[in-house]
């Protein structure tokens, strides 16, 4: 017996979406993008990989993302490149490179696609994660912060989600952070921390507050909170953001211990959390980044944005039993009985597709029974059944696959009849 080669499998930690389940993934992504589109955010298509230095400088070398999780390699020109682990640094780089900030401000952009982090795979935490993100660059306005948050909230609402909450805080500004940093480092110096954590505290003490180990978290109970040491300007900005959210009817809770995993955040910082997902409860988040553009070589312009996990949002929909999408591949399925009928149905299918109807056909010379099973599996609402006798009579059988009722309609007017039935 001939030995077959071993079958390949997808890389570990990479989710795949195949029909019919992929309909849910597509609906979630499209709904989140639509919420941003309605607010005037234009599409930006980013490279899947960038120079490694972009993330080292922009995201922060002390972050887990840069120090532990990036897919970095040398290309054939011996240049160090990295698969994108997040979107903001790439967007800011593109804004600077193409001079988008030289026109009207703010620059409002949206993006969607895969991002890559070498993490321990588990439910909701993948090595290839899908995100929808937006960035508004060039204006430091609390109302813009609130708009960004409200767009994410609107996307979740449009999906029918209710079991999430918005957590918000402020990470201060250039005036308040240095004093708080010194205060936090003084506090951490008095704790029995391991050597690795002490090194992290020396580089960026805020990273220690994000430590998930229970023994370390217990030591941090009495740590000073940045929200209690904001400058007057930061405190005013934070209060204004919350007021705008109140005006918009966007509910939130304050989480003064929140620390995002990227170093560029300042002032407004937020996360959407869904407790139905277990340990990986975050479904999206973001904040303001006042110094990032200058760090990457551009103007001293502020920005604010978010990244929403499409994978996790889909898991949240499943956790709530929310499925506002159809898994049907098509609306109409053609069942030809004979070659002459197939030729005519191919033309009819093309006419319906031009009219905006999703149509598929039974190919391969299947019999009636097999073709009707395929029609049922497709999820179509109607089947068009055409045989030799129907061709002679100038009619086609139009079968409602929900009720099971079938009637003959004029073949010449079949397109209009199907459209009328679908719109009824």
Secondary structure by P-SEA (a helix, b strand, c coil): cccccbbbbccccbbbbccccaaaaaaaaaaaaaaaaaabbbbbbbbccccaaaaaaaacccccccccccccccccccbbbbcccccaaaaaaaaaaaccccccccbbbbbbbbbbbbcccccccccccccccccccccccaaaaaaaaaaaaaaaaaaccccbbbbbbbcccccccaaaaaaaaaaaaaccccaaaaaaaaacaaaaaacccaaaaaaacccccccccccaaaaaaaaaaaaaaaaacbbbbbbccccccccccccbbbbbbbcccccccccccccccccccccccccccccccccccaaaaaaaaaaacccccccccccbbbbbccaaaaaaaaaaaaaaaaabbbbbbbcccccaaaaaaaaaaacccbbbbbcaaaaaacbbbbbcccccbbbbccccaaaaaaaaaaac
